[in-house]
Amino acid sequence: MRLVIIEDEERAANFLVRALKQVSTEIIIEARLESVEESMNYLREASMPDVIISDIQLGDGLSFEIFEELKIEVPIIFTTAFDQYAIDAFKANGVDYLLKPYSPEDLSVALAKAKRMVVPSHTSLWEELSAQMGQTGSFKKRFMVKSGSKIVVVPAAEVMAFYSLQKGTYIFTESKRSYDIDYTLETVSGLIDPTRFFRVNRSCIVSIDANKEIYQWSTSRLKITLSGLEDLEIIVARERTKEFKEWLDQ
């Protein structure tokens, strides 16, 4: 895994380097950058790393400026001593938000999340998806949800279904947990990869990877039961049945 570190505090940078060596011997640190300006110059010219680990408050500004200015599609792990930037961090492609002082174990968990999102051969996520889909544009890679007082990042690959219930919209994960999200189902439909997700009716989108059983509901309709979400009645809309079968058979 090829990493770039953006950190202007010498002590924090040294700790991070030591922690990375504890986590894995396969990590290559390609650069340590110390400012917004230096980071922009480097990332414009160098090949993109697999993962970026970035402090938020730098000497010449916030690191968010880097990711607003440049098209950065690799996972970013943010580190900071302050908790007020969490939402901004996830909007900037952040996969985790480590509050200093964090432990090597915290870093290991964050890197595991990032590793799941790294595309082989260092192809950009945009290029990889475009090649698969034969079109330009990219799809949402993760969803930020709240679990009590915590903010949890759920990779799209772990989402088994999206559904609407009583004016709320929820994601259902492979760990069989549901979280509410700040999107309508209509909005979600435009953000996700249609080769992996299918909107079966007005209130439910299912994943191709979901552990599901499909039954003949009538002569022209199907019923889906998701493991862990059996109480939710999912009936494939009549006008979508043929397309749904084709999607399953792709």
LUMDOFI-61442 format. One record per residue (C-alpha): x, y, z. Coordinates in steps of 0.02 Angstrom, whole numbers, plus 50000, padded with zeros to 5 digits. Layout:
residues N
XYZ
...
END
This chain:
residues 250
500005000050000
500725016949946
500425031150067
500645049950072
500665058450242
500125076450264
500665081950437
501585097650494
501955092450674
503605083150685
503125073250839
501455067850766
502265063150600
503595052550686
502275043650789
501255040150632
502775032950541
503165021450689
501335016050702
501265012050515
502795000950532
501924991550672
500344989450570
501134982250412
502824979350330
502014981450158
501655000050179
502715011850075
502745030150129
503025039649968
503045057250041
502775067250198
502055084350162
501875098650285
500745111950211
499235114950100
500325122749965
501645109049967
500305095549962
499415103449814
501035104949717
501535087049754
499845079149716
499685088649552
501325081449488
501565064449571
500645048249537
499185046449655
499515035449808
498325021849868
497895031050029
498195048350103
498355051150290
498095069550327
498065080950477
496705094150462
497465109850537
499075114250445
500165129650461
499435138150306
497625132450319
496485117350330
496905102050227
495115102050160
495725115650041
496825102649956
495385090749924
494205104549869
495465110849741
496085094249672
495145079249609
495655066549742
494765049849728
495845039149841
495305035650021
495855048550149
496115045450334
496005061750432
496915064450597
496615079150713
496535084450894
494825092350864
493135083950842
492175097850753
492785093250578
492035075750567
490645079550444
491785089950332
493055075750335
491835062850269
491225074750135
493035075950077
493195057350038
493695052950216
493535034750266
493995037650449
494265051650573
495595048250705
495635059550856
497385062450926
498095053851022
497575038150928
498335020850944
499165009450815
497604998550833
496485013250784
497605016350634
497544998050585
495634998250582
495625014150477
496875006850352
495824990950337
494335001850286
495395011150161
496144995250089
494414988750041
494205004049931
495895003649844
495734998949660
497084986749599
498464992649481
498265010449546
496895014049420
495825028449479
494105023949545
493335034849410
494285025649272
493895008549344
492045011849356
491995019849185
492845004749109
491584993049191
490065003549148
490595010348980
490135027949036
490865042849125
490475047649304
490705038349468
489615031149604
489525034149790
490825023549878
490265025450058
488875032250168
489085041850329
487815036750461
487535040150645
487525026350776
487085034550941
488395047950969
489615040150845
489845043250660
490045027050562
490645025350383
489805011150287
490635006350121
489375004249980
490034986549958
489344982150130
487584988750094
486334974850061
484804985950039
484105003450048
482305005450103
481015018450152
479925016150304
478785028650394
479535044050311
481325038450344
482645030950228
483795017250291
485265006650239
485364988350287
487124981250299
487924964250283
488094964050473
486184964650477
486064982050550
484974996250489
485485014650495
484485029750444
485265041050312
484975058950256
484455054450079
482815050549995
482725034049902
482575043949741
484235052649777
485065036249824
484535028749657
485595041649565
487135039049675
487385020149668
488055007849540
486595000249443
487584984449409
487614981149597
485954988549654
484184987149585
482664997249636
481304983949647
479894995849695
479565013249762
480205009149935
481654996949916
483324994749826
484224978049844
486034973149817
486574959249701
487624952849849
486194952349974
485774935750056
484024934449985
482674922049938
481534925649791
479784918549775
478454919049641
477154930749717
475904930149574
475964926249389
476904942449356
477654947549523
479044941849637
479314942949825
481034945049904
481514940450081
483154947250148
484064937750285
483974948650441
482604959650371
481194947050358
479894959050429
480054970450279
478874965050139
479784967349974
478724964649819
479504967749649
478414979949554
477504971749407
478304983449280
480034979749350
479954960749358
480654957249186
482074969649207
482444962849381
482634945149314
483804951449179
484824960749310
484984944849414
485534935149261
486864947349201
END
